[in-house]
Amino acid sequence: MQVAHGDYLISDDPARLDVSAIHAYLGRSYWAEGIPLETVTRALQGSLCLGLYAVDGAQVGLVRIISDYATFAYVCDVYVLEAHRGRGLAQAGMKAALDHPKLQGLRRLNLVTRDAHGLYGRFGFTSVARPERYMEKLTPNAYRKPVVGA
């Protein structure tokens, strides 16, 4: 699948993904700070990824979806590099992801965000209706190396 957005291209071709560029961004993001390259590589291999690419082919963003492709999907690792923001790329990437043939007919899509509620609200995402039903097992320092001798 490929979708043009102005001078940019959105593609689900896994061969186009620039794992090093993705790792560089995620490693400094608030949600995956310090994530190891090997973890990013495994995560990408087990997900539907839509890369956002500039006219020169450089990867400038990502929308990653974890799904069983039948009932459920989790939207994660959505980003656009700072120099390419303000061009509607996050919105175009989300639209392309939600229109993707593999993600049609799902019962539930989830995501977690600190500051992009406006973006996701445009696509029908709302706060969890029954938060008392949701549970999580969170390991907030999963990507930090243990201190030797501690």
C-alpha positions as CSV (number, residue, x, y, z in Angstrom):
1,M,0.0,0.0,0.0
2,Q,1.3,3.5,-0.9
3,V,-0.4,6.8,-0.4
4,A,0.9,10.2,-1.6
5,H,0.5,13.2,0.7
6,G,1.9,16.3,-1.1
7,D,5.6,15.6,-1.6
8,Y,5.6,12.8,0.9
9,L,4.9,9.1,0.6
10,I,3.2,6.8,3.1
11,S,4.0,3.1,2.6
12,D,3.5,-0.2,4.4
13,D,6.5,-1.8,2.6
14,P,8.6,-3.2,5.5
15,A,11.7,-3.2,3.2
16,R,11.6,0.7,3.2
17,L,11.7,1.1,7.0
18,D,14.9,2.7,8.2
19,V,15.3,0.9,11.5
20,S,18.2,3.1,12.6
21,A,16.1,6.3,12.0
22,I,13.2,4.8,13.9
23,H,15.4,3.8,16.8
24,A,17.0,7.3,16.9
25,Y,13.6,8.9,17.3
26,L,12.0,6.3,19.7
27,G,15.1,6.3,21.9
28,R,14.5,9.9,22.7
29,S,10.7,9.8,22.8
30,Y,8.8,10.1,26.1
31,W,7.2,6.7,25.7
32,A,10.2,4.6,24.7
33,E,13.3,6.5,26.0
34,G,16.4,4.4,25.9
35,I,14.8,1.5,24.0
36,P,17.4,-0.9,22.6
37,L,17.8,-1.2,18.8
38,E,17.2,-4.9,19.0
39,T,13.8,-4.3,20.7
40,V,12.8,-1.8,18.0
41,T,13.8,-4.3,15.4
42,R,11.7,-7.1,16.9
43,A,8.7,-4.7,17.5
44,L,8.8,-3.6,13.8
45,Q,8.9,-7.2,12.6
46,G,5.8,-8.1,14.6
47,S,3.7,-5.1,13.5
48,L,2.0,-3.4,10.6
49,C,4.2,-0.3,10.0
50,L,3.4,2.6,7.8
51,G,6.5,4.7,7.1
52,L,6.3,8.3,6.2
53,Y,8.9,9.3,3.6
54,A,10.2,12.6,2.2
55,V,10.7,13.2,-1.5
56,D,14.4,12.1,-1.1
57,G,13.3,8.8,0.4
58,A,14.3,9.6,4.0
59,Q,12.0,8.3,6.7
60,V,10.4,11.2,8.5
61,G,7.7,9.4,10.5
62,L,6.0,6.2,11.5
63,V,2.6,4.8,12.4
64,R,3.0,1.3,14.0
65,I,0.0,-1.0,14.6
66,I,0.0,-4.2,16.6
67,S,-3.0,-6.4,15.6
68,D,-4.5,-9.8,15.2
69,Y,-6.1,-8.4,12.0
70,A,-9.4,-9.8,13.0
71,T,-10.7,-8.2,16.2
72,F,-8.2,-5.8,17.8
73,A,-5.4,-3.4,17.1
74,Y,-3.2,-1.2,19.3
75,V,-1.9,2.0,17.7
76,C,1.6,3.0,18.9
77,D,4.8,4.7,17.9
78,V,3.1,7.4,15.9
79,Y,5.6,10.2,15.2
80,V,6.7,12.8,12.7
81,L,10.2,14.3,12.9
82,E,10.2,17.9,14.1
83,A,11.4,19.4,10.8
84,H,8.4,17.9,8.9
85,R,5.6,18.7,11.3
86,G,2.8,21.1,10.4
87,R,2.2,19.5,7.1
88,G,-0.6,17.1,8.1
89,L,1.6,14.0,8.1
90,A,0.5,12.6,11.4
91,Q,-3.1,12.9,10.3
92,A,-2.4,11.5,6.8
93,G,-0.5,8.6,8.4
94,M,-3.3,7.8,10.8
95,K,-5.9,7.9,8.0
96,A,-3.8,5.6,5.8
97,A,-3.4,3.2,8.8
98,L,-7.1,3.2,9.6
99,D,-8.0,2.7,5.9
100,H,-5.5,-0.2,5.5
101,P,-7.1,-3.3,4.2
102,K,-5.7,-5.5,7.0
103,L,-7.4,-3.3,9.6
104,Q,-11.0,-3.3,8.4
105,G,-13.8,-4.8,10.5
106,L,-11.9,-4.6,13.8
107,R,-14.0,-4.5,17.0
108,R,-11.6,-2.4,19.0
109,L,-8.7,-0.1,18.5
110,N,-6.7,1.2,21.5
111,L,-3.9,3.6,22.0
112,V,-2.2,5.5,24.8
113,T,-1.1,9.2,24.4
114,R,0.1,11.9,26.7
115,D,-0.5,14.9,24.4
116,A,-2.1,14.0,21.0
117,H,-5.7,13.6,22.0
118,G,-6.8,16.2,19.3
119,L,-5.2,14.1,16.6
120,Y,-6.7,10.9,17.6
121,G,-10.1,12.4,18.4
122,R,-10.4,13.3,14.7
123,F,-10.5,9.6,14.0
124,G,-13.1,8.7,16.6
125,F,-10.9,7.8,19.5
126,T,-12.3,8.8,22.9
127,S,-11.3,8.3,26.6
128,V,-11.9,4.8,27.8
129,A,-15.6,4.5,28.6
130,R,-15.2,2.0,31.4
131,P,-11.6,2.5,32.8
132,E,-12.4,0.2,35.7
133,R,-12.4,-2.7,33.3
134,Y,-8.9,-1.9,31.9
135,M,-5.8,-3.2,33.6
136,E,-2.1,-3.0,32.8
137,K,1.2,-4.4,34.0
138,L,3.6,-1.6,33.5
139,T,7.4,-1.8,33.7
140,P,8.3,1.9,33.5
141,N,12.1,1.4,33.4
142,A,12.1,-1.6,31.1
143,Y,14.7,0.0,28.8
144,R,17.1,1.3,31.4
145,K,20.2,-0.8,32.0
146,P,20.5,-2.1,35.5
147,V,23.1,-0.4,37.7
148,V,26.0,-2.8,38.3
149,G,26.7,-3.4,42.0
150,A,23.4,-1.9,43.1
